[in-house]
Amino acid sequence: MSGAAALSRPRWSRLLLAGLLVLGLTACASTKGPGSPGQKLDPWESWNRKVFNFNESVDEAVLKPVATAYSEVVPSPVRQGVDNFFGNVGDAWSAVNLFLQGRFKIGVQQTMRFAVNSTLGFAGVLDIASEAGLERHSEDLGKTFGRWGTGTGAYVVWPFFGPSSVRDSFALPFDRLASPALVLEGGNSKAAIIALQTINARANFLRAGEMLDGIALDKYTFIRDAYLTKRRSFEDDDEEDDYEVLTPETPANPQADR
């Protein structure tokens, strides 16, 4: 690879992040008036609600019934093993993102967690690392962009994929690649792994979903605000810090108001 080509990648990365930041700030600045942080970051609420309702319909007609049958037919230990397996793959991607964020201490711990479960835990089916005191630190590329200083941007709901933001939408394709399906060549095998991962994840939220249906007056608003609140914080070493969502109302120093 030539020197010019090698220099072009970080330049394009900076341009991508800069464009994402400008888009997020523009979307945030386009909303005015009092309200929750979610309202200020949701300039496309009308469209988002339509997509949200579509996703709810798909979930009610397909995902929820299949996930319910899966949880009733498949024994709990087997479901736990499947959950551990996919979680172990996610641990590897989390380790990559921790190193990209410059959090090398936790990155090494996360790498050790993945190595222990991949070997002693039979490819992650058994969560030996947790028993050994190696806790899970879940990270993704969207959080890495946030660590690099990119604002969350406007809230957006994608068909099938659900809640996201402008920043997280750029990271979504890469985060979705962090799956065992990536190493498989056959199309049917890939589809089977993706389907199992989706059904297993939905089965884990059956009870929480029922509780949410019972307590949330406006499910869309509840999920939106919960998502944005969750995306504003991440673990830094052994402490949990808040990092800012870059909006006109947010001070440059997140500790300034404390």
VEXMARLO-492243 format. One record per residue (C-alpha): residue number from 1; residue in one letter; chain; x, z, y. Coordinates in pm, 1 decimal, padded with zeros to 6 digits. Each point is the difference from the previous one (the first is absolute). Example, Ala and Ser with C-alpha at 12.3 -4.5 7.8 and 13.67 -1.06 7.14 Angstrom:
BEGIN
- 1;A;A;01230.0;00780.0;-00450.0
- 2;S;A;00137.0;-00066.0;00344.0
This chain:
BEGIN
- 1;M;A;00000.0;00000.0;00000.0
- 2;S;A;00137.0;-00094.6;00345.4
- 3;G;A;00069.1;00255.5;00270.0
- 4;A;A;-00281.6;-00141.0;00216.7
- 5;A;A;-00248.2;00033.3;-00282.5
- 6;A;A;00110.5;00353.8;-00067.5
- 7;L;A;-00055.1;00092.3;00364.3
- 8;S;A;-00340.7;-00165.3;00016.6
- 9;R;A;-00168.2;00240.9;-00240.2
- 10;P;A;00037.0;00318.3;00203.4
- 11;R;A;-00088.0;-00196.2;00312.8
- 12;W;A;-00321.2;-00125.6;-00155.0
- 13;S;A;-00070.9;00351.9;-00128.5
- 14;R;A;00029.1;00137.5;00352.1
- 15;L;A;-00224.8;-00276.7;00134.3
- 16;L;A;-00257.7;00074.3;-00271.5
- 17;L;A;-00001.0;00369.8;00078.5
- 18;A;A;-00014.1;-00067.6;00373.2
- 19;G;A;-00296.4;-00233.7;-00044.3
- 20;L;A;-00176.9;00257.8;-00215.1
- 21;L;A;00056.8;00266.9;00263.3
- 22;V;A;-00133.0;-00220.9;00281.4
- 23;L;A;-00307.4;-00093.5;-00203.3
- 24;G;A;-00070.6;00363.0;-00080.9
- 25;L;A;00038.2;00111.0;00361.4
- 26;T;A;-00221.3;-00282.7;00121.5
- 27;A;A;-00273.3;00089.1;-00246.9
- 28;C;A;00021.6;00366.8;00092.6
- 29;A;A;-00005.5;-00072.4;00372.9
- 30;S;A;-00308.8;-00215.5;-00040.4
- 31;T;A;-00215.9;00302.4;-00082.3
- 32;K;A;-00102.5;00243.4;00271.7
- 33;G;A;-00206.5;00311.8;00033.8
- 34;P;A;-00004.6;00338.3;-00168.8
- 35;G;A;-00007.1;00046.3;-00370.7
- 36;S;A;00209.7;00080.8;-00302.3
- 37;P;A;00339.5;-00162.7;-00061.5
- 38;G;A;-00173.9;-00213.7;-00259.5
- 39;Q;A;-00237.6;-00144.7;00259.4
- 40;K;A;00286.4;-00080.3;00235.5
- 41;L;A;00182.5;-00181.9;-00279.6
- 42;D;A;-00301.5;-00192.9;-00129.8
- 43;P;A;-00063.4;-00292.7;00237.0
- 44;W;A;-00128.7;-00214.4;-00289.4
- 45;E;A;-00251.0;00256.7;-00122.8
- 46;S;A;-00287.9;-00245.8;-00030.5
- 47;W;A;00196.5;-00230.1;-00230.5
- 48;N;A;00162.2;00290.9;-00183.5
- 49;R;A;-00340.9;00147.3;-00082.8
- 50;K;A;-00113.1;-00329.7;-00150.8
- 51;V;A;00308.7;-00012.8;-00222.1
- 52;F;A;-00042.2;00368.1;-00083.1
- 53;N;A;-00360.1;-00060.1;-00111.0
- 54;F;A;00114.2;-00295.2;-00210.3
- 55;N;A;00262.5;00214.1;-00170.5
- 56;E;A;-00256.6;00273.1;-00059.4
- 57;S;A;-00229.7;-00254.1;-00166.0
- 58;V;A;00278.3;-00125.2;-00226.7
- 59;D;A;00093.6;00357.3;-00087.8
- 60;E;A;-00358.6;00097.1;-00077.4
- 61;A;A;-00064.6;-00309.3;-00210.7
- 62;V;A;00331.9;-00034.5;-00183.7
- 63;L;A;00278.5;00250.7;00055.9
- 64;K;A;-00192.5;00325.2;-00017.8
- 65;P;A;-00191.0;-00083.4;-00323.2
- 66;V;A;00317.6;-00124.1;-00170.7
- 67;A;A;00200.8;00301.8;00117.9
- 68;T;A;-00276.3;00233.1;-00118.1
- 69;A;A;-00004.2;-00160.0;-00345.2
- 70;Y;A;00380.2;00015.0;-00010.0
- 71;S;A;00002.8;00372.1;00078.3
- 72;E;A;-00267.0;00069.3;-00262.6
- 73;V;A;00152.1;-00209.2;-00281.9
- 74;V;A;00374.4;00050.1;00048.5
- 75;P;A;00122.6;00354.1;-00084.7
- 76;S;A;00134.3;00206.5;00286.6
- 77;P;A;00359.2;00021.5;-00135.7
- 78;V;A;00013.9;-00378.9;-00025.9
- 79;R;A;-00131.9;-00044.2;00353.1
- 80;Q;A;00256.0;00252.2;00122.9
- 81;G;A;00274.7;-00195.7;-00171.8
- 82;V;A;-00115.9;-00323.0;00161.1
- 83;D;A;-00012.4;00172.8;00336.1
- 84;N;A;00352.2;00136.4;-00050.7
- 85;F;A;00128.9;-00343.6;-00095.7
- 86;F;A;-00125.8;-00168.2;00315.7
- 87;G;A;00109.1;00298.9;00206.3
- 88;N;A;00351.5;-00038.7;-00136.8
- 89;V;A;00013.7;-00360.7;00118.9
- 90;G;A;-00119.0;00118.6;00338.8
- 91;D;A;00280.6;00258.0;00000.3
- 92;A;A;00257.5;-00279.6;-00020.2
- 93;W;A;-00153.0;-00175.7;00302.6
- 94;S;A;-00016.3;00331.0;00184.0
- 95;A;A;00372.0;00050.8;-00061.5
- 96;V;A;00075.2;-00342.3;00148.8
- 97;N;A;-00201.8;00082.9;00310.3
- 98;L;A;00160.1;00341.1;00038.4
- 99;F;A;00342.1;-00163.5;00011.3
- 100;L;A;-00128.0;-00260.0;00247.3
- 101;Q;A;-00122.3;00288.2;00216.7
- 102;G;A;00343.6;00160.5;-00008.0
- 103;R;A;-00127.1;00304.1;-00193.6
- 104;F;A;00279.1;-00008.6;-00255.2
- 105;K;A;-00031.7;00355.0;-00135.4
- 106;I;A;-00363.8;-00042.1;-00099.6
- 107;G;A;00074.5;-00359.0;-00104.4
- 108;V;A;00255.0;00123.2;-00253.4
- 109;Q;A;-00247.2;00260.1;-00129.0
- 110;Q;A;-00267.9;-00264.7;-00035.4
- 111;T;A;00243.2;-00227.4;-00184.3
- 112;M;A;00084.0;00284.6;-00237.3
- 113;R;A;-00370.1;00059.4;-00055.2
- 114;F;A;-00050.9;-00364.3;-00093.6
- 115;A;A;00305.8;00000.1;-00229.1
- 116;V;A;-00106.0;00317.7;-00181.7
- 117;N;A;-00356.3;-00115.7;-00060.0
- 118;S;A;00107.2;-00353.4;-00095.5
- 119;T;A;00233.6;00130.9;-00271.4
- 120;L;A;-00113.0;00340.6;-00123.2
- 121;G;A;-00361.9;-00067.6;00094.1
- 122;F;A;-00038.6;-00321.0;-00200.0
- 123;A;A;-00017.5;-00242.2;00294.7
- 124;G;A;-00182.7;00258.9;00208.6
- 125;V;A;-00287.5;00069.2;-00239.3
- 126;L;A;00108.4;00365.3;00003.9
- 127;D;A;00073.7;00163.8;00334.6
- 128;I;A;00309.8;00194.3;-00104.9
- 129;A;A;00145.0;-00006.6;00352.1
- 130;S;A;-00277.7;00212.6;00150.1
- 131;E;A;00057.7;00265.8;-00262.2
- 132;A;A;00369.8;-00010.9;00092.0
- 133;G;A;-00080.9;00064.8;00366.3
- 134;L;A;00045.2;-00355.8;00129.8
- 135;E;A;-00301.0;-00040.4;00224.4
- 136;R;A;-00155.7;-00334.0;00087.6
- 137;H;A;00046.0;-00134.7;00353.5
- 138;S;A;-00228.3;-00300.4;00033.2
- 139;E;A;00110.8;-00258.1;00256.7
- 140;D;A;-00081.1;-00362.2;00070.0
- 141;L;A;00118.1;-00278.7;00227.0
- 142;G;A;-00266.5;00075.7;00259.6
- 143;K;A;00144.1;00349.8;00043.0
- 144;T;A;00347.3;-00152.1;00014.7
- 145;F;A;-00110.0;-00223.4;00287.8
- 146;G;A;-00135.3;00313.5;00166.6
- 147;R;A;00333.6;00176.2;-00046.7
- 148;W;A;00166.4;-00298.5;00166.8
- 149;G;A;-00219.5;00053.9;00305.6
- 150;T;A;-00285.9;-00243.5;-00061.0
- 151;G;A;-00341.8;00120.8;00115.6
- 152;T;A;-00294.2;00016.2;-00234.9
- 153;G;A;-00200.3;-00254.7;00196.5
- 154;A;A;-00367.4;-00070.7;-00038.6
- 155;Y;A;-00199.4;00107.4;-00302.6
- 156;V;A;-00105.9;-00280.4;-00233.3
- 157;V;A;-00194.0;-00016.4;-00326.8
- 158;W;A;00098.8;-00272.6;-00245.7
- 159;P;A;-00226.4;-00141.7;-00272.4
- 160;F;A;00076.2;00169.7;-00333.9
- 161;F;A;00307.3;00180.5;00139.7
- 162;G;A;-00192.3;00230.9;00232.0
- 163;P;A;00131.5;00202.0;00298.5
- 164;S;A;00317.9;-00109.8;00173.5
- 165;S;A;00148.5;-00052.8;00345.2
- 166;V;A;00188.1;-00277.1;00174.6
- 167;R;A;00331.3;00155.2;-00096.3
- 168;D;A;-00099.7;00078.7;-00357.4
- 169;S;A;-00143.5;-00350.2;-00043.3
- 170;F;A;00347.3;-00146.7;00042.1
- 171;A;A;00127.5;00238.0;-00266.6
- 172;L;A;-00294.6;-00046.5;-00237.6
- 173;P;A;00130.3;-00307.6;-00190.9
- 174;F;A;00332.6;00172.4;-00069.9
- 175;D;A;-00162.1;00329.9;-00099.0
- 176;R;A;-00230.7;-00182.4;-00239.8
- 177;L;A;00301.0;-00154.3;-00172.5
- 178;A;A;00111.3;00349.8;-00105.9
- 179;S;A;-00180.9;-00033.6;-00331.0
- 180;P;A;00101.6;-00046.4;-00364.9
- 181;A;A;-00172.4;-00338.9;00022.4
- 182;L;A;00296.1;-00123.7;00205.3
- 183;V;A;00230.4;-00012.1;-00303.2
- 184;L;A;-00252.5;-00174.3;-00226.6
- 185;E;A;00000.6;-00375.6;-00040.3
- 186;G;A;-00334.8;-00069.9;-00165.7
- 187;G;A;-00297.5;-00038.0;00231.4
- 188;N;A;-00233.7;00179.3;-00239.7
- 189;S;A;00238.1;00293.8;-00030.1
- 190;K;A;00031.0;00027.1;00377.2
- 191;A;A;-00377.0;-00005.4;00039.0
- 192;A;A;-00043.4;00266.6;-00268.4
- 193;I;A;00251.9;00234.3;00163.9
- 194;I;A;-00152.7;-00047.3;00345.3
- 195;A;A;-00349.6;00058.3;-00138.9
- 196;L;A;00109.6;00316.9;-00183.7
- 197;Q;A;00175.8;00129.9;00311.2
- 198;T;A;-00308.2;-00063.5;00214.1
- 199;I;A;-00243.8;00155.9;-00247.1
- 200;N;A;00221.3;00302.2;-00059.7
- 201;A;A;00040.1;00058.7;00374.0
- 202;R;A;-00375.8;-00027.7;00054.5
- 203;A;A;-00067.7;00238.0;-00288.0
- 204;N;A;00219.2;00261.6;00167.7
- 205;F;A;-00230.3;-00002.3;00303.7
- 206;L;A;-00337.0;00009.7;-00173.8
- 207;R;A;-00067.3;00365.6;00074.6
- 208;A;A;00141.6;-00019.7;00352.9
- 209;G;A;-00214.0;-00306.1;00067.9
- 210;E;A;-00315.4;00180.4;-00109.8
- 211;M;A;00084.4;00294.0;00226.4
- 212;L;A;00065.5;-00236.6;00290.3
- 213;D;A;-00333.6;-00171.5;-00050.2
- 214;G;A;-00168.2;00337.9;00019.1
- 215;I;A;00167.1;00143.0;00310.8
- 216;A;A;00091.9;-00292.7;00223.2
- 217;L;A;-00267.3;-00092.2;00256.7
- 218;D;A;00189.8;-00319.9;00076.3
- 219;K;A;00227.3;-00090.1;-00288.9
- 220;Y;A;00173.9;-00274.8;00194.6
- 221;T;A;00101.0;00233.1;00283.8
- 222;F;A;00107.1;00275.1;-00239.2
- 223;I;A;00227.9;-00231.1;-00199.2
- 224;R;A;00139.6;-00165.3;00312.4
- 225;D;A;00094.1;00327.5;00170.5
- 226;A;A;00137.3;00147.1;-00322.9
- 227;Y;A;00214.5;-00308.0;-00057.4
- 228;L;A;00142.0;-00006.6;00351.6
- 229;T;A;00069.1;00373.1;-00004.6
- 230;K;A;00182.5;-00027.8;-00331.0
- 231;R;A;00211.1;-00290.4;00123.0
- 232;R;A;00117.1;00199.3;00300.7
- 233;S;A;00203.7;00247.7;-00201.3
- 234;F;A;00276.2;-00012.8;-00255.6
- 235;E;A;00251.5;00234.7;-00159.5
- 236;D;A;00344.6;00025.6;00152.5
- 237;D;A;00238.7;00176.3;-00236.1
- 238;D;A;-00170.7;00332.6;-00077.4
- 239;E;A;-00217.7;00004.5;00312.4
- 240;E;A;-00318.8;-00184.2;00081.4
- 241;D;A;00012.4;-00159.8;00343.2
- 242;D;A;-00245.6;-00205.1;00197.0
- 243;Y;A;00109.5;-00332.2;00135.0
- 244;E;A;-00187.9;-00161.5;00279.3
- 245;V;A;-00249.4;-00280.2;-00011.2
- 246;L;A;00113.4;-00211.0;00291.2
- 247;T;A;-00300.1;-00013.0;00228.9
- 248;P;A;-00026.9;00031.2;00377.8
- 249;E;A;-00130.5;00355.9;-00049.6
- 250;T;A;00293.4;00115.6;-00218.6
- 251;P;A;00299.0;00161.8;00172.8
- 252;A;A;00347.9;-00128.6;-00075.1
- 253;N;A;00097.0;00337.7;-00143.9
- 254;P;A;-00242.1;00120.3;-00275.2
- 255;Q;A;00115.9;00357.5;00064.0
- 256;A;A;-00075.4;-00017.0;00373.4
- 257;D;A;-00353.3;00139.0;-00028.9
- 258;R;A;00089.8;00279.3;-00240.6
